[in-house]
Amino acid sequence: MNNRDFELNFSRLLKVKGHGISLKPIWDLFVAHCISYLARIQVDFRCGATSVSSTGMELQGVLTFLGLVWVARWVLHIVLDVVAALRKFVWARLSKDNLPIKYGGKWAVVTGCTDGIGKEYARQLAQRGMNILLIARNKDKLNNVKQLIREESPGVETEIVQVDFSHGRVIYQEIARHVEGKNIGILVNNVGVAFSPPRKFVEASEDEVWDHVNVNVAAVVAMTQLVLPGMLARGRGAIINVASIVSSCPVSYQGIYAASKAFVDFFSESLSWELRGSGITVQTLRPGAVITNMTNFAEFYRKPSFFVATTKTYVTSALATLGHSGRTTGYWPHGLQVFLMDEIFNRRFCTPMFGWSFHAQLKAEQKRVAEEQAKKK
């Protein structure tokens, strides 16, 4: 590796992630210190030995300087993250935009909208003046959500599309028929599946494997492809792709789910860059634990706590970040979790941590169920 390669690699090491801050002056100063230190080394070829003048003091100075640079980088990173968090989770909630005007369309499309996060998004978007196109597989639940929105938000139009995203490509012609002619301002790609309860990959059926692909992966891409041309024609719009906090690392017992959500995360980021300057907002949501049917396999996820949010609490926070953050957990306690995962720990720690956590939760739940069954006998 030549000097230029070393300089580039060291510069990348010093760069403050995500904030584009140049530390080249610090690099130059570090190089100057190194040159000054090396210049003091005197080699005595006659004795075959190396005599070093004030080596200890110079080495201590270089290491001290390098340590200060690293600490300064870390502190600056923390400060900028705190400022970004305040902007996303505090400042963003001080004002509410007129969503139909801001995003150039009266209609919002929400997939997987009969329960959990999707249902709450549909409700809150309707309360903000958006007409709602509800897409899910259970017709009775769709009608219930439609009626709920009509009661809570009089004057808002609602329309339902009953399709099963696990069926793959064949369903999108029906969805396209309902999308046609509507000015869609917001798309919420929320539909998803996961093992409930979590289990090993070898225990998954072939249908479950393909459900993860068709629902968690293909649906995001196909729905985006349906609505994006209209948004581009109007020069405004927002696409919210719901990934997960587990997209940050491999997760035992939910391996397919975590991998599929990593796809959503990467797809969203790449699409956001492609659409820069177009007027289209692409947001990646990476929620942590939220009380939904998907997470009711363990007692820990059934009650609200600091890290476990209700759907109302979560969506209220997440919706406020739209237009203020392109990639976010949507909820500041979940943001704290991601910070710990990304900056303090790493995937080598997080993967076994999630694995042992799921394992312990499943054992505890099995014990609870067995005790309840024993009492009934």
N, C-alpha and C positions, 0 to 999 in steps of 0.2 A: 504494500500500500504506500503510495507516494505521499508527499507532504500535503498536496492539494486534497487528496481523498481524506486524509486525516483531519484536515481543517473542516471539510464539509461535514464529516460525520460528527465531529465535536460540536459544530454549529447547530446541527440538528438536535443533538443531545441537550443543548442549552436553550433551544427555542421553547417558548412558553406555548403549550399546546392550545390551539384554537383561538389564540388572540393576536397572532401575527406580529409579535413584538421582536424587533431585531436586537440581538445581543452581540453584534459584530464588534462594537468598541470594547466590550469585555473580553471577547476572544483575542483581539489585537493586544490588549494589555497583558493577557495571560501568556501569549506567545513571547512578548517582550521580556516577561519575567523568566520564562524558560531559557531564552537565549542568554540573558544575563547570568543565569545560574550555570549554564553549560560553559560559558566563557571563563568561568572561574576554575574549571577543572584543568589541571595541569598534568600532563603525562610524562613521566620520566622513563624514556625508552632504555636508557643505560642500565637502570636497576630492574627494568621489567615490572615496575610497580606504578600504581596510579596514586598520586598525591592530590588530595582535594583540599582546597583552601576554604575554610568556613562552610564546609558542606552541610553540616547539621543545621546551621542557622538558615542557610539558603533554602534547603529542602523544607524546613518548617515554614518558611515564608510562603513558598509556592503552595504547599498543602493547605495552609491557612487561607490563602487567597481563593483557592479552588473550593474549599469548604464554604466560604462566605458567598461565592457565586451560586453554589448549589442551594444554600439556605435562602438567598435572595430570590432565586427562581421559584422555589417552593412557596415562599410567602406571597410573592406577586401572583402566582397562580391561584392561591387561596383567596386573595383579595378580589381578583377579577371574577372568580366563581361566585363569591358572595354578592358582588355587585350585579352579576347576571341573574342570580336567584332573586334578588330584590326586585329587579326589573320585571321578571317573569311572574313572580308570585305575589308581589305587593302592588307595584305601579300599574300592572295590567288590569288589576281588579278595581282600580279607582274610576274607570270609565267603561261604559258599555257601548260598543259600536252598533250602528244600524246594519245588521248582517246582510239583509237583502241588497242594500245599496253598496256596501263595501265590497261584496263578493259578486255583484253583478247578476244575481239571479234570485228569484223568489222561492225556488224549490231546493230542499235538502234531501239527499238520498242517504238512508241509513240501512246498512245490512246487519243481519243478526240483531234485530231490534225488539224482540219480544221479551227479553230478559236482560238483567245486568246493565253493563255499561251502555250497550246499544239502545236499550229502552230509555235510559235516562238522557242520553244525547237527543233522542227523538223528542222527548218531553221538553227539554230546555231549549232546543232550537225552535220548537213551536212557540214557546213562550217569548222568544225573541223575534217572532213575526215571520218565521219561515214556514212555507207549506212543506209537508213531509211525505216522501215516498218511502213506504215501509216495505222491506224485503226480508222474508224469512220463510221457513218451511211449514210452520204450524198455523193453519188458517184461523182456528179459534183464538189463539193468542194474538194473531195479527188484528183480528176484529176487536179484541179487548183493548189493545193499545190504541187502535184507531178511535174507539169510543172514549177512552181516557183523555186523549189529546183534544177531542171535540169539547169535552166537558171543561178541561182546564184552560183551553185557548180557543174560545169561540171566534169564528170568522176565519180560522186557519183551515186550509184544505188538506185533506189526507187521502192517500191512495195506497192500496196494498197490492203486493205482488207475491204470490205463493209459489216459491221454488225451493228446491233442495240443492244447495251449493255442492254437496257431495256428489251429485250426478255429473258434474263436469261441464264440458263445452256445450251440451245440448240445451242448457237452460237460458243461455244468454240472448237468444233471439226473442224470447218472451220478455226478458228485462228490457231489451232494446226497444221493444214496441211501446212500453210504458214510459221510457225515457224520452222518446222522440217527441219533439214539440215543446218540451219543458225547458225553461231557462234555469239550469241547475247551477246554483251558486256554491253549494257545499256538498261534498261526498264524504261520508264517514264509512271507511272500510273497517268494519268492526267484527264481522262474522268470524268465528273461530271454533276449533275443537281442541280438546286435550284429553289425555287419559284421566278419567275420574272414577276411582282413585288412581294415583300414579302407579306404574308397574314397569317391570323390565321389558325391554324391546322384544325379547323372544316370546313373551306372553301376548303380544299384540296380534290381532287377526289381520288378514290381508285387507279386509274392508277398512279397518281402522287406519292402517298405513296409508291407503289411498285417500281416505277422508282428510287426513292431515295435508296431503298434497293439494287436493282439489279445493278444500275450504280455506286453509290458512295461506296457501301460496297462490294458486291459480286465480282465486276470486279477487284478490287485491289487484292483480295485473289486468284481468279481464274487465273489471268494473272501471278501473282507471282509463282503460282504452275506450270504453263506451262514452264516458262523460267529458274526457279531456278535450276533444276537438271543439265542442261547443264552448267550453271555457276559453280556449285560445281564440276563438272567433270573436268573443266579447272582450277579451283582454283582461278578464277578472275571474276569480274563482278560488276555492280552497279545497284541498284534498287532505283528509285526516286519516292516516294509516295507523291502526292500533297494533303495535308490536307487543313487547313485554320486557320487563326488567331482566328476564332470564335470557334475553338475546345477547347479553354481555358475555356469557360463558356457557360451555356445555353443562347440561343438567341431567344427572342420572335419574332414572325413572320417568323422566319427561323429555327424553332425548330428541324425539321427532318434533315435539312442540317447540322446544328451545331453538332447534335448527331452523324450523319454519319461520319463527319470529325473527331470527337473525336475517333471513332472506328479506322479510318485510323492512327491516331496519336499513339494510344495504340498498334495496330497491328505492326506498323513499329518498335517501340521501342523494343517490345518483340522479333521480328524477328531479329533485329540487335544484341541483346544479344545472341540469339541462334547461330548466325552465326559468333560470334567472333572467330578470328583466322583462318577463312576459306578462307580469301582473298576476300570475298564479302562485298561490301559497301552497307548499307541500309540507305538512307537519307529520313528524313521526312521534307517536306516543309510546312510552315504555312504562306502563303502569306496574306497580308492585302488587301487593295483596289487596284485593277489593272483594267485598262480600258479594259473591254471585253463585249461581248454581254450579259453575265450573270449579269453584274452590270449596265447596261444602263437604269435601271428603274428610276434613279434619276439624276438630273443635276450635283450633287456633284461628281458623279463617271464618268462623261463624259469628264472632263478636267484634264490634269496633274497638280498635286500640290505636296507639300512636302510629304504628306502621300498617294497620289494617283499616281501610277506609270503607265507608258505605258508598254505594253508587252515586248518591246525591252529592255527598261531600267531594268525591273524586271528580265527577263531571263538572261541577260548579267551578272547581279550581282549574281543571284541564281546559275547559272551554274559554276561560279568561286568558289563557296563554296563546290562543290562536292569533296569529299575526305578530306575536311578540317573541316567539321561539320556534325554530324549525325542528328541533329535536329535543324532547323533554320527557320527563316522567309524568308531567302534568300536575304533580302533587308534591309539595316540598319535603315531607318525610320520606317519600320514595326517592326524591332527589338526593337526600342524605345517604340513603342506602347505596345508590349508584356511585356516589362519591367514595364511599368506603370500599366498594367493590373495585372501582377503577383506579383509585389513587393510593389506597392504603394496602389493600390485599391484591390478589391477582387471580387469574383463572385456575392456577394450580391449587389455590386455597379454596376458591369459591365452588369449584366442581365437587370435591368431596363434601364440602359444607352443605350444599344443597342436597346431595345424595344421602348423607346421614340424617339430615333434617327430615326429608321425605320418609326415609326408612323408619325413624322414630315416631313420626306422626301416624304412619300407617299401623305400626305396632300398637300404639296407644288407642287408635280408633278400633282396631280389631278386638282389643281387650275390653273396651267400653261396650261394644256390641255384644260380645260374649257374656259379659256381666248382666246386661239388660235381658238377654234371652234366658239366662239362668234364673233370673227373678220371676220371669213369666211362667216358668215351669212349676 
